[in-house]
Amino acid sequence: MSIVLFIAGIVLLIGGSNWLVDGSSSLARRFNISDLVIGLTIVAFGTSSPELIVNLFASFNNNTDIAIGNVIGSNIFNTLVILGLTAVVAPVAVKSTTVWKEIPFSILAVVVMAFMANDILIDGKFNDIISRSDGFILLGFFSIFMAYTFALAKSSGPLKEVTAREMSVLKATILITAGLAGLFFGGKFLVEAAVDIARSIGISEAVIGLTVVAAGTSMPELATSVVAAFKKKSDIAIGNVVGSNIFNVFFVLGISASIKPIPLGENHSSNFDMIFLIIMSLMMFIFIFIGKERKINRLEGAFLFLTFVAYTLVLILDTDRQLPFR
């Protein structure tokens, strides 16, 4: 039953985010809101809504390992699996602005999160917690990123094509309502099922959050990137991955911590995951400069994907992340 609820949660989250985006985009178009604004707000926020809803449910249910694991795990999944598989399908070309601005900003996001998550090590406090003030700081970084994105889009055109279906106000409202309901129940089912699955197989909630929950909430990004690669628009893929990574830390974690502080586990296992994410982000940066063109080729994409497989095996075999009972 837990597995069924978990799958149902993923389906509802993905369906809910799509319905919310479709309904909101159509309604926005009726009020003469430009494609640029729709793409940078409704579409961007909509694709990040699964991670946000899951984090909010996890925080309010005191499953904070899932909350922090979902953010770190989604970024690892984006970087290694989505970008890796996309590069295997077609080499990923990287624009200059992505190389020198967006990728460094995504690395900065993880570094900032790592500092905020280590109160004991840095400040000598009694526990590690991402507090409300930390959440507001993350949202401050997010507002800077959004200002940069709007400025970039105005000078170069929309970052992604926005397709808003024409529909009546009533149908758009119904889709928005259905989308919100799908996100709500999808997030609820996913978190509850993830906790049950973790306890039944004897591993920690953090591992579940870092792997299956993170993969489930990243499905919209995976679908978008792989389809873009098949359409020979692989440059969209890396923009999608890097943008999602920045959204997850500054927006999703920022909102979650602002509403309810997120305490971290006592064994500091999340430090390993954050350091691993920083190393892989730097590796992605290095791959761009290997070869004559600024591309991530098929061999490098395969390396990223296989690294994710190895990382997942390490998580599963790590005895410190297993529960004391089975």
Number of C-alpha atoms within 10 A of each C-alpha: 9 16 13 11 18 25 17 18 29 25 19 25 34 24 20 27 26 22 23 29 26 24 27 22 28 24 23 18 15 13 9 9 13 13 20 17 18 22 22 18 15 17 22 18 19 22 25 22 24 30 25 27 25 30 30 25 22 26 22 15 12 14 22 23 23 29 35 27 25 34 26 27 28 30 30 26 29 27 26 26 24 29 32 29 23 31 28 22 20 22 24 26 19 19 14 10 11 17 16 11 11 20 23 15 19 23 20 16 21 23 16 16 20 18 13 18 25 20 16 13 12 11 10 10 11 9 15 21 19 25 20 18 13 21 27 19 17 24 22 15 21 21 14 10 18 15 12 13 16 18 12 14 17 12 8 9 13 19 18 16 10 16 13 18 13 15 14 13 13 11 14 23 17 15 20 23 16 19 25 21 17 26 30 20 17 26 29 21 23 30 28 18 22 23 20 16 19 19 18 13 12 15 24 22 26 27 25 25 31 27 24 18 28 27 24 24 29 26 21 19 19 23 13 17 27 23 16 18 21 12 10 14 16 25 20 21 27 25 21 22 26 23 20 23 28 23 27 26 27 25 24 30 29 28 21 26 26 20 16 16 20 28 20 21 15 9 9 13 14 22 14 10 19 21 14 15 22 20 13 19 22 14 14 21 19 12 16 19 13 13 10 7 11 19 20 27 22 18 12 21 27 20 16 24 22 15 16 20 13 10 16 15 11 11 20 16 12 12 12 13 17 20 15 11 9 10
